[in-house]
């Protein structure tokens, strides 16, 4: 009875083998198909990240562009409402307007009276007979008392004939009645050329639209074919209120019929939206080529396995004594099929590589046979080599059994990557003595880049891009210790915007943020050396830390900041007598000595000098007298 069951099992063995071969082939094909689908999804996700970053950058660019226009318009309207629109004022304004066209983003500046007649412009044309009362923006301001800046539909310029985007504000008489319109124009071609700097593939595009679905500008549209096209009936705008302010969006373009993946980003400050897209076929084209190659290989391998399996089944049917051999072959096949995603190496006591796993080609770009016999430290970055050598020496000397290191490793194609290596000693089975090291290495470049980005965000002020208060305090302590050790001077400038609360109350917080960013850019230009630091100290107060700088150098930098801000001439009606944005600055220089152990002495001295500058009339720099430690009492 037992023999009968054994024989029955042997007769079923070929059937089981055939089932196993079929299941293996199906599993390989299924796993390969799943992997290809995941790779396809990863390609789309990467493209989504690309268009997301692009849309966010272009939204910031659009915000900055219209912020410049808004700032200029605010100043012009304020000046006209104070001085009126009489001939003398207009004559002065005609001379003054070209000075406000300081950015290549601004095409022209125009002033119209309440009838639409041209009063002043930066364009070199005869405008005495021109009238813009028929323009949509003019009629809007004439009918509405809203004082906000209006971003209009794209129109053909009467002065140059090109497509332009308008930004305008209403001008009032003293009694509040309509006095005219101040207008700034921005060439659509400016946005088109700017968008073409970015690589979105052969069929990708970047577009600027308003919230009503009107196309303002689109890349690869030098002829203006798409300018002014109304897309308000498309699903993106039909479902406008139910959609988030920014999201990934897949759609078929109504302009060219191309299936696109995109990311739209609405501006939080202006009625604008940026849509960055890539053609889905462009994104997936490399994947399709590579997937075809890989699947061809997998199908070929699967067919080979199937043929071999069928051959083994035939052999089992013919001679059952081949069963053991078939089991061995299956075990060998499973062993060959196993593959580690990490790079495994065996290192001898002489630091030479005795074994390298095939995954090294994916990790560092080299074939394993070319690395055998070479030094394990050959690809380690020179700045990290000493640390790795010390860890390996400790392992070989028996000081520790294992170690884990993160360092830079040379890659054959990428140049340099960050890797994490787990090191463990190996011992001879006969003697138990250490005979080498096993190292398991994995690529940590993406994780390291993410850590670096997070570290940057933790030390940077979000509004101005300068260092934040926390980073400033850390650098001050570090530079104080260095100056004390080297007996060198350390200077500090504290800078405060004059009457900034009044500026915010008068022009609004968006203008106030723009003012702080402008000052931040000026301070950033003063950072000439690696140790210099520009920081936002708090609110409208900024700091410049200048190591190894004497009082004269500190004062010179402070005056350069004041002069640069004067050159910007940002209007500030609440800051007489200059009526432009100014700053007060206090500077202090210290050469630390042993009795003076607190860096707060430098901050206190600069802060007192700052208050002296404010008490002395503002818009000035006051330097503190040299700060020295109080002499110790004699015994």
Beta strands, then each sheet from edge to edge (+ up, - down):
strand 1: 108-113
strand 2: 118-121
strand 3: 150-151
strand 4: 155-156
strand 5: 163-172
strand 6: 178-187
strand 7: 205-210
strand 8: 215-218
strand 9: 246-252
strand 10: 259-266
strand 11: 272-279
strand 12: 343-347
strand 13: 353-356
strand 14: 402-411
strand 15: 415-427
strand 16: 434-443
strand 17: 490-497
strand 18: 533-538
strand 19: 541-547
strand 20: 583-590
strand 21: 621-623
sheet 1: 2+ 1- 6+ 5- 3+
sheet 2: 2+ 1- 6+ 5- 4+
sheet 3: 8+ 7- 11+ 10- 9+
sheet 4: 13+ 12- 16+ 15- 14+
sheet 5: 18+ 19- 17+ 20- 21-
end
